[in-house]
Amino acid sequence: MRKKYILDCNKMSDRKAAHAYIAETLGFPDYYGNNLDALFDCLTDMKACDIKFMNSEGLDQLGEYAMALRAVFDQAALVNERIKVITE
């Protein structure tokens, strides 16, 4: 059975908060590096799951970093076909 995760973008007020929230919600290991490279590495190692972004307008508070963050999720989903990224 596929695991389902929901990421509420309103809880990502800045880079640090975004990485902490993503790591906690997706169950990343304690050694997660809190950066885009570490995010990509953890996403490409995940087992079959759906990751749904809710309130995606909340990412606007991250400015240009929001595009980079979403790009990492999209790129990881191309590499790891077990994960599916969904935007509300």
WOZI-V948426 format. One record per run of one state. SS is the DSSP state (@ for helix, = for strand, . for the rest). FROM is the first residue (numbers start at 1). TO is the last residue. If there is no record, write none. Layout:
BEGIN
ss=SS from=FROM to=TO
ss=SS from=FROM to=TO
END
This chain:
BEGIN
ss=. from=1 to=2
ss== from=3 to=8
ss=@ from=9 to=11
ss=. from=12 to=14
ss=@ from=15 to=26
ss=. from=27 to=35
ss=@ from=36 to=45
ss=. from=46 to=48
ss== from=49 to=54
ss=. from=55 to=55
ss=@ from=56 to=62
ss=. from=63 to=64
ss=@ from=65 to=79
ss=. from=80 to=82
ss== from=83 to=87
ss=. from=88 to=88
END
